[in-house]
Amino acid sequence: MQFAEDYFTSGKSDPNHRPKYKTCLIRIPETYNSKCLNKELSNEESKVKFLQKWNGKRTDVEALVHEFRIWLTQQEINLTRDKRKKIPNIKTEYKYSTNRNSQNNNLIRIDWIEKLLKTPIEDYRKDCLWRIIGPYLLNFKNLSELQASKMMEQWLDECNKLRQLDFEPKTKIYSIIKGNKGYKPISFAKLKEENKDLFFLLESKTAN
């Protein structure tokens, strides 16, 4: 339920709202929201309405399974990080260089991700965006949403030349940016534990 709330609102749901089965209530259509009535809104304004009715077609669940797996992995990472209550040492987490960004002397590049940004791949493009490229551009390099969006779009354009994307790139980029929770990119070592196929693919692509 927590995943559904975050996913179907594109990360815009209240971060302090953590629904559970025993506490999650839904409002019945054609009833009235008491909070709205207490604010002296009219009955029409306070009425619970249908915004869109189901068209009777079932959605392909495979797309949700993929995103749910990523969400579960991130929850496990968050739990482990909260238990440790310390900032990971960047030297042990990442392959890095001492190259500095011209606009920020404190910003360290992660070499293998920089190589990935210049290397199109034919598979695992969504995984790379969600766990690696998006967090790297937004939360490690601290680029603006516009700058990060352009870089992700350019990378996907090149990937599309290798094999056509099976998703709409701008929609996926938008969901990553709006669902950004401030997480850092996954480390190369952790990637090997979670997704060996992607790890070996990137290792072969970024080896040189």
Secondary structure by P-SEA (a helix, b strand, c coil): caaaaaaaaccccccccccccccbbbbccccccaaaaaacccccccccccccccccccccaaaaaaaaaaaaaaaaaaaaaaaaccccccccccccccccccccccccccaaaaaaaacccccaaaaaaaccaaaaacccccccaaaaaaaaaaaaaaaaaaccccccaaaaaaaaaaaccccccccaaaaaaccaaaaaaaaaaacc
